[in-house]
Amino acid sequence: MDQNRGNWYLITGLILGLILGLVYSWVISPVSQVDTHPNLLRTDYKDIYRSLISRAYQANNNLPRAEARLDLIGDDEPALALAAQAQRFLAEGGDHEMAVILANLSAALQSSEAAENTPVPPTGTAAASDSDENPTAAEEDTEENGGNNLDSTSTMEPVSSQTPPPTESPPFILQDSSPICDPTLSESLIQVIATNSAGDGIPGVAIQISLGSDPKEVFYTGLKPELGLGYADFSAEPGLSYQVEIPDSGLIVSDIEVPTCQNESEESYWGSWEIYITHPN
């Protein structure tokens, strides 16, 4: 009997010690982490970290610094992580401006990676040879005047150190708007592809879509860089008529409806709509 009572006292002591230890570690003196590495942050804090990096890039346009900061998070593909976060922002009704900022940094990373993977052709020496074989008038004058080609009538044009002011992007024009039948798509989409005159995709283009008197919804190109920097899509419902507008260009595409398609087995399914916009040459 005394032995059983001793065992109960031992169990009671362990329970009390455990409770006191938890109270001390959680309430009296909780562990506080200082200077935690970014890759150890929670998912929501990583989103905040990416947002701050994107805003810093928008302010200073320093891509190498933004890349170095993103490397600290440990994302396998930082550009896709930024694009995915931008999509979550829009899906959850978040700030559209922040989604564009994230998409712009994602597009910059994609463009930088593409430029690094593009081989640079070796520079030729033809120009240097021509320069040696065909001396300029100034060099000929130097030889004739004994090495001094500066006289009282010669003037030198000052070289301007000022960079030209940035030019505004030209407005978009409609290149093509047509229904498409793609059985690989899991849903009906209104797809918009924005390119420049060289055919390169343009991210961050705001696109407004409306349905009758309903409020306009906004989506942006570049949020799915795996499909192209100038790509954007919107889920459409059959039987409705949509209108797409590019606000900065005044371009409006109306009467967009989900088409009816047939596969090889002559089974009907709902198709999609594709819109190509581009900068004029």
Buried (B, 14 or more C-beta within 10 A) or exposed (E): EEEEEEEEEEEEEEEEEEEEEEEEEEEEEEEEEEEEEBEEBEEEEBBEBBBEBBBBBBEEEEBEEBBEBBEEBBBEBBBBBBBBBBBEBBEEEEEBEBBBBBBBBBBBBBBBBEEEEEEEEEEEEEEEEEEEEEEEEEEEBBEEEEEEBEEEEEEEEEEEEEEEEEEEEEEBEBBEBEBEBEEEBEEBBBBBBBBBEEEBBBBBBBBBBBBEEEEEEBBBBBBBBEBBBBBBBBEBEEEEEBBBBBEEBEBEBEEBBBBEBEEEEEEEBBBBBBBBBBBEE
